[in-house]
Amino acid sequence: MTTQTTNLDTGGLNWRRVTRHPALMEYRRLVMLVALVNLAVFVVGLRDGTWFADSAFTLGPIADMALINLSLGILIRQQRVVNALFWLATRIPTSWPLWIRWGVGKVFHFGGLHSGGTVTGTIWFGFLLFAIIWNRANGAAVPSDLTLGLSATMVVLMTLMVISALGPIRARFHNAFEKTHRFVGWTVLGMFWAQTISITNDLGGMLLHSPAFWMLCLITLSILSPWLTLKRVNVQIEKPSNHAVIAQFDYGDTPFPGSSNAISHTPFGEYHSFANIPSPDQPGYRLAISRAGDWTGRFIDNPPKKVWVKGITTSGVARIEVLFKKVVYVGTGSGIGPILPHLLAKEVPNRLIWSTRSPRKTYGDALVDEIEANTEQPLIWDTDKDGKPNLSALAMQAVRDSGAEAVIVISNQMLTRKVVHDMESLGIPAYGAIWDS
């Protein structure tokens, strides 16, 4: 272990401390982009008479905008779409300018399109409901009572989903948030089908000729696909301490480094995603699970023999390491889980800073030995022995010593955002989870 000798000088006038602040991260910029595009479409539609003509609202274009936005919000979260986005982003060679690779590495902020699309889609649906009521009150031709009732119920349910997804509410009532998104979302999808059929009948059209029908087919397949791969698999648990376990899987799936899988005790219960730890010379993979709440606590105290795995292996933030010639990994506690597969794969030269309580006692000698054998000069900081380190200072020192181009942080939300902000304020590309799901 080394001592902390580097001071971060981020004082004075530093425009990056403002532009790279977490409040302005790419996720929120994408949310704002979706909002601005929708606002521009709305304003242009007002000017051109798209939404309102002859004392009545034109319901078709309003419904189309609602569907377009909701489709964006749903499809951008589809696991195969996520993997495709990461695949495209990581095609860029390391010979390209650093500023381009820095920006492309933020691909994992795609969740901003999900939030932006679902919120604006809900607003458009609210506008559609208002338009239906307006037309009814003014004697214009309106959809049937069934269509009106379905639209009103959908607006209420979608508003409930948006409220449950707000940061403070989602963090405090995460289980309720997950169940609301799943079961209310399925209800809304069913009502969306009923509404589309009802509107088509109101207009005397053919369902198969409706663009909404085919878009709904795509959305339904997107939502259904993770459940089509649902499987119950064996798991072997190694328990080095009461704080953490290593879960070993071998059911024919050997995932790639920088990926995750979602597991649960029951098929329709609470799912948690963990970073996969594949070994280059072995089938299957491991998960490092540490005590971080009720679910993980139950998993550690009563290790299961079988768990449910949903969906496909999905790319995560550290997948973008290949955009850089060398990286510094900063991890705390079980954050070593997402980092270890990259150390084992040796695809990109790296340096490691791992801060954790009693590493050998908590995670076992075998895991620590494996880490030390697979990376250059790892700094393993024992917080029980040496206290909490200044991770930003240590990361800066590692960048200077090794010539690394980027820093990847796997830690809790507060530390991740702090280290990422500190590094990017100094002009160093930095990446870490953004807790958007």
C-alpha angles and dihedrals in degrees: 000000000000130000125251106258103150121094119202109230103198097138127114124040107341114160091192091066086065102037094043095044114131089243087065099040120142093260091063092041089057090049089052092046091055090048093049093048090051092047090051091050090049093050093047089048091053091052094047096042094244095138102034131032136153093007092303137089118250102233100190099067092043091052090047092055091049091051094045092053095044090048090054091049094050102038096048088064094051108120095230090050090050091051090048091052092051091045091054093045094051094052089081111104123233089241090075119097114283094237090061093048090045091057097041090051088068089073090118089071088078087114087083087072089051093052094041094047097047095045095047090043089055090050091051089050089052088051090050091052091050090049092052092050091046092051091048092050091050098047097251122144107277137179119267126281088259092058091047093050093047092049093050093048092047092052091052093048094045090049088053090052092050092049093048089053095056109120102248093041094046092049094048098040102028096150091051089047092053094048092045092052093047105042099028088045091054090048092051090049091053091048090048088059091048091048093049091051091046094050091047090053091047090055094042092238135141115261093215090055092056117101087209090062094057093043089052089051089055093046092048092050090048093053094041098047099079090054092051089066095047110139139171111226140180119256130193115208125208111192112195091168144352088262100058145016134196112224116204122203130186113166100130098286120110106178127204124255113271095036137112140205130207119231135183141176092234132033096246098024135100112319124203126190121220131182114259120237107203120178117221093229101038136066121239126021146249134235124208108215121184130184107273106140145338096304097049090041091057090045092054097041094046107026110204125226093211134027136179119249118201130196129350133304105284131202119249139194099281090058087085092069090101089070089073136061093225134001139196115223118208116190138167127200113324088000083096086078096074090040101049097069089057091051090051095045092051090201093138126028109248149173123219133216112182121178117189143136114270094334097200095042093046102039103019134251094270094060094045091047089050091052094048092049095053107048138052116259097335116203107217109185117201106209093191089059104031105022126235115328130220095252094186091056092046091048091050091050091049091050091051094045097045103032091235118171100211145019124224116197126200109181142101120312098262096047094041093054092044096051093042091050093046093050096045090046085062093048096259117131108241133180138190142150116291100201095231098146 
